[in-house]
Amino acid sequence: MRDDTQRAAAGEADFLRRYLDDAGESLALMLESPGFRAAFAEAAPERLEPYLVNLVAQERAFDAALAVDTQGHILAASPSVEGWNLEPRDFLPPAFTRGAEVSPPFIRPPGQPLVAVTQPFREDGEVRGMLVGLLSLERLSQATTPASRRFRVQVLDRRGLKVLRDTAPGAPLLGEAHLPDALSLELLRPGIGVLEAFDAADRRMLAAEAPVEGTEWSVLVTQELVVAYAAITRMSAAVVGLVLLGVLMALLLSQLVARDVIRRLDHLRSATAALTAGDWSQRVDVEEDDELGELARGFNEMAARTGATQTELKEAVRAREEFLSVASHELRTPLTPLKGFAALTLQRLEKSGDFPERERLLKALRSMARQTERLTRLVDDLLDTARIQGGRLELERKRLDLVPLLREVLERFELRTESGVTFELDVPAHPVEGDWDALRLEQVLTNLVSNAVRYSPHGGAVRLSLEAAETHVLLSVRDEGIGIPPENVADLFRPFARASNAQARHFGGLGLGLFICREIVERHGGAIWAESPGPQRGSSFHVRLPRHTEPAASASAA
């Protein structure tokens, strides 16, 4: 029983350590966000607050979150702290360390017991501020753990023996812990200890203490000695009785049905293994009208239905891929001469002399050329989607310098003066080479820049940057456009997915471009993701590509 109590204390201490580590990691992940770091560096409350609100929503342990400078002045906070009158001494650590810190407990209105978990915000190797998450001790007390199901669990702050967690019903928090002298001395010793002591009601208790690593917290689990050993006695008697009964029944039943049951189960096992391997024709003989017979009938029905479903599914997928491929080719066939005729006619008309209706014809032909080009891109997207889903998208990897490719893509967009968008390019002065497919990466860049131009306002700026490391490169395309709602960011790279604000404004497109970009990037062994502070606040798309590694396998979307 002493070992059980000791394990319960150690397990509770481990739970609290992981609870605090998870909170600290959530803060650290937020500090890695480029958008959040930029807003923190600029001390912009209106940009910081959405990140803090999102942090509290995602990390349920936090009641509130703050961004403060090194003096403890609050730069921004989640709305839940309004009226709390927080003081820097509540959450500011005595010294700025490289990792998370846990503050002493404090109370803020309306009677809310809290502790603060802090992570330093560093820029250029210096601490510029702190990201603070406020943890509710009431919520921590309500958490159910293996130890709390059997023992009374108390978590104490050794700096003042304040109660931080108490699983006893109605127990107050942040009051002083009234402990026997033996337990108080045990809290001052390092390591895990178990002892017997008398409580205030003169009841003999079994108690164990364990420190929470990296904090000033200690876990104390207690149980009345009579209750502890009574449970063991009852459990021992029950276990002995069950074991004897089980042995007797096993001996009787094994003589009657063991051979037959084992034989029939072996047939069912063999059929299940064959079914798992893809043999949908497997069936099991129904020998008797008993439980095993019902199981055999159920297996046969399942095998039949699963086989039929698999056949229908494969046929549906094949038909869909065939339709996409055939439809795309059929659409492309008339588009090629139409595009050529439009370009040739426009070229001749531009070189011809002036005549009535010349400008109207030029305008109409230019519009026709643009729409033909747009339709060609849509058909190409359908063809690429069919290749991806059919597993036929292949890469031709060669040695490639990305810097000229980025300049070429950006120059092509700069020639389209009708967009009214300015472009900025930030690339290294030296070549950035790697083993990539030039045409496919050009397709990715064109798609990302085209989206940035499409969703940017007249006069907005599109920024294209390239960062090179020894093993990988990072491409980024940023715009000042309509932004992305937070609930749409995760789904942008699915086939036919579009953000809700893009649909509401009737921007064109099938929603296949980003899906194709993701497949191309992942086949290069890289990753692509999007970031946006929210609607009307622009967006950023980032592509991370390895320079020399082999691409990871990518499953085509169904």
C-alpha positions in Angstrom: 0.0 0.0 0.0 2.9 2.4 0.7 4.2 1.7 -2.8 0.8 2.6 -4.2 0.7 5.8 -2.3 4.2 6.7 -3.4 3.3 5.9 -7.1 0.2 8.1 -6.8 2.2 11.0 -5.5 4.8 10.6 -8.3 2.1 10.2 -10.9 0.4 13.4 -9.7 3.7 15.3 -9.8 4.3 14.1 -13.3 0.8 15.1 -14.4 1.4 18.6 -13.0 4.8 18.8 -14.7 3.3 17.9 -18.0 0.3 20.3 -17.4 2.8 23.2 -16.9 5.0 22.0 -19.8 2.1 22.0 -22.2 1.2 25.5 -21.1 4.8 26.6 -21.6 5.0 24.9 -25.0 1.8 26.7 -26.2 3.4 30.0 -25.3 6.6 29.0 -27.1 4.7 28.0 -30.2 2.9 31.3 -30.3 6.3 33.1 -30.0 7.5 31.3 -33.1 4.8 32.7 -35.3 6.3 35.4 -37.6 3.1 37.5 -37.5 3.0 37.5 -33.7 6.7 38.3 -33.4 6.3 41.2 -35.8 3.3 42.5 -33.8 5.2 42.1 -30.5 8.3 43.9 -31.8 6.1 46.8 -32.9 4.1 46.8 -29.7 0.9 46.9 -31.7 -2.1 46.1 -29.4 -4.6 45.8 -32.2 -2.4 43.2 -34.0 -1.5 41.3 -30.8 -5.0 40.9 -29.3 -6.3 38.5 -32.0 -3.3 36.2 -31.4 -3.9 36.3 -27.6 -7.6 35.6 -28.0 -6.8 32.6 -30.3 -4.2 31.3 -27.7 -6.8 31.3 -24.9 -9.3 29.6 -27.2 -6.9 26.8 -28.2 -5.2 26.3 -24.8 -8.1 25.6 -22.5 -5.9 25.7 -19.4 -5.4 29.5 -19.9 -8.0 31.9 -18.4 -6.3 34.8 -20.1 -3.1 35.8 -21.9 -1.0 38.9 -21.9 1.9 40.5 -23.8 4.1 42.7 -21.6 7.3 44.6 -21.9 10.3 44.0 -19.7 9.0 46.4 -17.0 5.7 44.5 -16.8 3.6 47.1 -18.7 0.8 45.3 -20.5 1.0 45.8 -24.3 -2.0 43.8 -25.1 -4.3 41.3 -23.3 -7.2 39.0 -24.0 -10.6 40.6 -23.2 -11.1 38.3 -20.2 -8.7 40.3 -18.0 -10.7 43.5 -18.1 -11.1 44.9 -14.6 -8.5 42.6 -13.0 -6.0 45.4 -12.1 -3.0 43.1 -12.7 0.3 44.2 -11.2 3.7 43.3 -12.6 4.7 41.6 -9.4 1.8 39.1 -10.0 3.4 37.6 -13.1 6.8 39.1 -13.8 9.6 36.6 -12.9 12.6 37.8 -10.7 15.0 37.1 -13.6 14.5 36.5 -17.3 15.5 32.9 -18.2 15.5 31.0 -21.5 12.4 29.0 -20.7 9.0 29.0 -19.0 8.6 30.3 -15.5 5.8 29.7 -13.0 4.8 32.6 -10.7 3.7 32.4 -7.0 -0.1 32.1 -6.7 -2.3 35.3 -6.5 -5.9 36.2 -6.5 -7.6 38.7 -8.8 -11.3 39.6 -9.0 -13.8 38.1 -8.9 -11.9 35.9 -6.3 -10.1 34.0 -9.0 -7.0 32.1 -7.8 -4.3 32.1 -10.5 -0.7 31.4 -11.4 1.1 32.8 -14.3 3.3 30.9 -16.8 5.7 33.2 -18.7 7.9 32.8 -21.8 10.4 35.5 -22.7 10.2 37.2 -26.1 13.7 37.5 -27.5 14.9 39.6 -30.4 18.5 39.7 -31.6 19.4 37.7 -28.5 17.9 40.2 -26.0 14.7 39.9 -24.0 12.1 42.4 -25.3 9.1 41.3 -23.3 7.1 38.4 -21.9 4.2 36.3 -23.1 2.1 35.5 -20.1 -0.6 32.8 -19.7 -2.8 32.9 -16.6 -3.8 29.4 -15.3 -6.9 28.9 -13.2 -6.2 27.0 -10.0 -9.9 26.2 -9.7 -9.9 24.5 -13.0 -6.7 22.6 -12.0 -8.5 21.4 -8.8 -11.3 20.0 -10.9 -9.0 17.9 -13.0 -9.5 14.1 -12.5 -6.3 12.0 -12.3 -5.7 8.4 -11.2 -4.5 9.6 -7.8 -7.5 11.8 -7.2 -9.9 8.8 -7.7 -8.4 7.0 -4.6 -6.7 9.6 -2.5 -7.1 13.2 -1.3 -4.7 15.2 -3.4 -3.2 18.5 -2.3 -0.7 20.6 -4.2 1.2 23.0 -2.1 3.5 26.0 -2.8 6.5 25.4 -0.6 7.2 29.2 -0.5 4.3 29.7 1.9 2.6 26.3 2.1 -0.3 27.7 0.2 -2.9 25.2 -1.2 -2.9 25.3 -5.0 -5.0 22.2 -5.6 -7.3 20.2 -3.3 -9.6 17.5 -4.4 -11.6 17.4 -1.2 -15.1 18.7 -1.8 -15.5 22.4 -0.9 -11.8 22.8 0.1 -10.7 26.5 -0.2 -7.6 27.4 -2.3 -4.6 29.6 -1.5 -5.2 29.1 2.3 -2.5 27.9 4.5 -2.0 24.2 4.7 -2.4 23.0 8.3 -0.2 19.9 8.3 1.3 17.7 11.1 4.9 18.5 11.9 6.1 15.3 10.3 4.5 16.2 7.0 5.8 19.7 7.1 9.3 18.4 7.6 8.9 15.9 4.8 8.1 18.8 2.4 11.5 20.3 3.1 13.3 17.2 2.0 14.2 16.5 -1.6 12.7 13.4 -3.4 9.6 11.3 -2.8 8.7 10.3 0.8 6.0 8.1 2.4 5.1 8.2 6.1 2.3 7.6 8.5 1.0 10.5 10.6 -2.1 11.7 12.6 -4.2 14.4 11.2 -6.1 17.2 13.1 -8.9 14.8 14.0 -6.4 12.3 15.4 -7.0 9.9 12.5 -4.0 7.8 11.4 -3.2 8.7 7.8 -0.9 7.3 5.1 0.7 10.1 3.2 3.2 10.5 0.4 4.9 13.7 -0.9 6.5 14.3 -4.3 8.0 17.5 -5.6 7.0 18.9 -9.0 10.2 19.1 -11.0 11.3 22.6 -11.9 8.8 24.4 -9.6 8.3 25.3 -5.9 5.3 23.0 -5.9 4.9 19.7 -3.9 2.2 17.0 -4.2 0.7 15.6 -1.0 -1.6 12.5 -1.3 -3.3 11.2 1.8 -5.7 8.4 2.8 -6.9 7.0 6.1 -5.0 3.9 7.0 -8.2 2.0 7.9 -9.7 2.8 4.5 -6.5 1.9 2.7 -6.0 -1.5 4.2 -9.7 -2.3 4.1 -9.7 -1.9 0.4 -6.7 -4.3 0.1 -8.5 -6.9 2.2 -11.7 -6.7 0.2 -9.8 -6.8 -3.1 -7.7 -9.8 -2.0 -10.7 -11.8 -1.0 -12.5 -10.9 -4.2 -9.4 -11.8 -6.3 -9.0 -15.2 -4.6 -12.6 -16.0 -5.1 -12.6 -15.0 -8.7 -9.4 -17.0 -9.4 -10.8 -20.2 -7.8 -14.1 -19.9 -9.6 -12.4 -19.1 -12.9 -10.1 -22.1 -12.6 -13.0 -24.5 -11.8 -15.1 -23.2 -14.7 -12.1 -23.4 -17.1 -11.5 -27.0 -16.2 -15.1 -28.0 -16.8 -15.6 -26.1 -20.0 -12.3 -27.0 -21.5 -13.3 -30.7 -21.5 -16.6 -30.0 -23.2 -16.1 -27.4 -25.9 -12.4 -26.4 -26.2 -11.5 -28.5 -29.2 -14.6 -27.5 -31.3 -14.4 -23.8 -30.4 -10.7 -23.6 -31.2 -11.2 -25.4 -34.6 -14.1 -23.1 -35.6 -12.2 -20.0 -34.3 -9.2 -21.0 -36.3 -11.3 -21.1 -39.5 -12.6 -17.7 -38.7 -9.2 -16.4 -38.0 -7.8 -17.7 -41.3 -10.7 -16.1 -43.2 -10.2 -12.8 -41.5 -6.5 -12.8 -42.4 -7.4 -13.5 -46.0 -10.0 -10.7 -46.0 -7.5 -8.3 -44.5 -5.1 -9.2 -47.4 -7.8 -8.2 -49.9 -9.5 -11.5 -50.7 -13.1 -10.4 -50.6 -14.3 -13.9 -51.7 -13.6 -15.5 -48.3 -16.6 -17.1 -46.6 -16.9 -19.2 -43.4 -19.1 -22.3 -43.0 -22.0 -21.9 -40.6 -21.9 -25.3 -38.8 -24.2 -24.6 -35.8 -26.9 -22.2 -34.8 -25.0 -20.8 -31.8 -22.9 -17.7 -31.0 -20.1 -18.8 -33.3 -22.6 -19.5 -36.0 -24.0 -16.0 -35.7 -20.4 -14.7 -35.8 -19.8 -16.7 -39.0 -23.0 -15.4 -40.6 -22.1 -11.8 -39.6 -18.6 -12.3 -41.1 -20.0 -13.6 -44.4 -22.4 -10.6 -44.7 -19.6 -8.2 -43.8 -17.3 -9.7 -46.4 -20.0 -9.6 -49.1 -20.9 -6.0 -48.4 -17.3 -4.9 -48.1 -16.4 -6.5 -51.4 -19.3 -4.9 -53.1 -18.5 -1.5 -51.6 -14.8 -1.7 -52.6 -15.8 -2.6 -56.2 -18.2 0.3 -56.4 -15.7 2.7 -54.8 -12.9 1.7 -57.2 -15.3 2.1 -60.2 -16.4 5.5 -59.0 -12.9 6.7 -58.5 -11.9 5.3 -61.9 -14.9 7.0 -63.6 -14.1 10.3 -61.9 -10.5 10.3 -62.9 -11.4 9.2 -66.5 -14.0 12.0 -66.7 -11.5 14.6 -65.5 -8.9 13.5 -67.9 -11.2 13.2 -70.9 -13.0 16.4 -70.2 -9.8 18.3 -69.7 -8.3 17.0 -73.0 -11.6 17.7 -74.9 -11.7 21.3 -73.6 -8.0 21.8 -74.4 -8.3 20.7 -78.0 -10.4 23.7 -79.3 -8.6 26.1 -76.9 -5.2 25.7 -78.5 -6.2 27.0 -82.0 -8.6 29.5 -80.4 -5.8 31.0 -78.3 -3.4 31.1 -81.3 -6.0 32.7 -83.6 -6.8 35.4 -81.0 -3.1 36.1 -80.5 -2.4 36.3 -84.3 -5.4 38.5 -85.0 -4.5 40.8 -82.1 -0.9 41.1 -83.3 -2.0 41.9 -86.9 -4.6 44.4 -85.7 -2.0 46.2 -83.5 0.3 46.6 -86.5 -2.5 47.8 -88.9 -3.3 51.4 -89.6 -6.1 53.4 -88.0 -9.7 52.7 -89.1 -13.1 53.1 -87.5 -13.9 50.6 -84.7 -10.1 49.8 -84.4 -9.9 50.5 -80.6 -13.1 48.6 -79.9 -11.8 45.6 -81.8 -8.5 45.8 -80.0 -10.2 45.9 -76.6 -12.4 43.0 -77.5 -9.5 40.9 -78.8 -7.4 41.6 -75.7 -10.3 40.6 -73.5 -10.8 37.4 -75.6 -7.0 36.7 -75.2 -7.2 37.1 -71.4 -10.3 34.9 -71.0 -8.8 32.3 -73.3 -5.6 32.3 -71.2 -7.8 32.0 -68.0 -9.7 29.1 -69.5 -6.5 27.4 -70.5 -5.2 27.7 -66.9 -8.4 26.2 -65.6 -8.1 23.3 -68.0 -4.5 22.8 -67.0 -5.5 22.7 -63.4 -8.1 20.0 -64.1 -5.4 18.0 -66.0 -2.9 18.3 -63.2 -5.6 17.3 -60.7 -6.4 14.2 -62.8 -2.7 13.3 -62.9 -2.3 13.7 -59.2 -5.4 11.6 -58.4 -4.2 9.0 -60.8 -0.7 9.0 -59.5 0.8 10.2 -62.8 2.3 13.6 -61.7 6.0 13.2 -62.1 8.9 15.5 -61.4 12.0 16.2 -63.6 14.5 17.3 -61.0 17.6 19.1 -62.2 20.1 21.5 -60.8 18.3 24.9 -60.6 19.1 28.4 -59.3 15.9 29.9 -57.8 17.0 33.5 -58.0 16.6 34.0 -61.8 13.3 32.0 -61.7 11.9 34.4 -59.1 12.9 37.4 -61.1 11.4 36.0 -64.3 8.0 35.2 -62.6 7.9 38.7 -61.0 8.8 40.5 -64.2 6.0 38.6 -66.0 3.5 40.0 -63.6 5.0 43.5 -63.6 4.2 43.7 -67.4 0.4 43.4 -66.5 -0.1 47.0 -65.7 -3.9 46.7 -65.3 -3.5 45.1 -61.9 -2.3 48.4 -60.2 -0.2 46.3 -57.8 3.4 47.1 -56.9 5.9 44.3 -56.5 8.9 43.8 -54.1 11.6 41.2 -54.4 14.0 40.2 -51.7 16.5 37.5 -52.7 20.1 36.8 -51.8 22.9 38.3 -53.9 24.4 34.8 -54.5 22.9 31.8 -56.4 20.5 29.6 -54.5 20.7 26.2 -56.1 19.0 22.9 -55.4 17.6 19.8 -57.1 14.1 20.8 -58.2 11.7 20.6 -61.1 11.9 24.1 -62.7 8.6 24.0 -64.5 6.6 22.8 -61.5 8.2 25.3 -59.2 7.5 28.1 -61.7 3.9 26.8 -61.6 3.8 27.1 -57.8 5.3 30.6 -57.8 2.9 31.8 -60.6 -0.1 30.4 -58.7 0.9 32.1 -55.4 1.8 35.4 -56.9 -1.4 35.3 -59.1 -3.5 34.8 -56.0 -1.7 37.6 -54.2 -2.4 40.0 -57.1 -6.0 38.9 -57.5 -6.9 39.5 -53.8 -4.9 42.7 -53.4 -6.5 46.2 -53.6 -5.5 48.6 -56.3 -2.2 50.2 -55.3 -1.4 47.3 -52.9 2.0 45.7 -52.6 3.0 42.0 -53.2 6.3 40.9 -51.6 8.2 37.9 -52.8 11.2 36.8 -50.6 13.7 34.0 -50.6 15.8 32.8 -47.6 18.5 30.2 -48.1 19.9 27.8 -45.5 22.4 25.0 -45.9 19.8 22.2 -46.1 16.6 24.1 -47.3 15.1 27.3 -48.7 12.1 29.3 -47.6 9.9 31.1 -50.2 7.4 33.6 -49.0 4.7 35.5 -50.8 2.9 38.3 -48.8 0.1 40.6 -49.8 -2.1 43.3 -48.3 -5.3 41.9 -49.6 -8.6 40.6 -48.2 -6.9 38.2 -45.8 -8.1 34.7 -44.7 -10.7 34.0 -42.0 -9.1 31.8 -39.2 -11.6 29.0 -39.7 -10.6 28.7 -43.4 -6.8 28.6 -43.1 -6.5 24.8 -42.4 -8.7 23.9 -45.4 -7.2 26.1 -48.1 -5.1 23.3 -49.6 -8.0 20.8 -50.2 -9.3 20.4 -53.7 -12.0 23.0 -54.7 -11.5 24.8 -51.3 -11.9 28.6 -51.2 -12.0 31.0 -48.3 -15.5 32.3 -47.4 -14.6 36.0 -48.0 -13.3 35.1 -51.5 -16.6 33.4 -52.4 -18.6 36.3 -51.0 -16.8 38.7 -53.3 -17.2 36.5 -56.4 -13.5 36.0 -57.2 -13.0 33.5 -60.0 -11.3 30.2 -59.9 -12.0 26.5 -59.2 -10.1 26.3 -56.0 -7.5 23.8 -57.4 -4.4 26.0 -57.5 -3.4 25.7 -53.9 -4.1 21.9 -53.9 -1.8 21.5 -56.9 0.8 23.7 -55.2 0.7 21.5 -52.1 1.1 18.3 -54.1 4.1 19.7 -56.1 5.8 21.0 -52.9 5.2 17.7 -51.0 6.6 15.7 -53.9 9.7 17.8 -53.5 9.8 16.7 -49.9 8.8 20.2 -48.7 5.9 21.8 -46.9 3.5 24.7 -47.7 1.4 26.7 -45.3 -0.6 29.9 -45.0 -0.8 32.6 -42.3 -3.2 35.5 -41.9 -4.1 37.8 -39.0 -7.7 37.8 -40.3 -10.0 39.4 -42.9 -8.7 42.6 -44.5 -5.3 42.2 -43.0 -3.4 40.5 -45.8 -2.0 37.0 -45.9 1.3 35.2 -46.3 2.1 31.9 -48.0 5.3 30.1 -47.2 7.0 27.2 -49.0 9.9 25.2 -47.4 11.9 23.1 -49.8 14.9 20.8 -49.1 17.8 21.5 -51.3 19.2 17.9 -51.7 16.9 15.4 -50.0 14.7 12.9 -51.8 11.0 13.9 -51.9 8.6 12.3 -49.4 5.8 10.1 -50.7 2.5 12.0 -51.1 -0.8 10.3 -51.2 -3.1 11.6 -53.8 -6.4 13.0 -52.7 -9.5 10.9 -53.3 
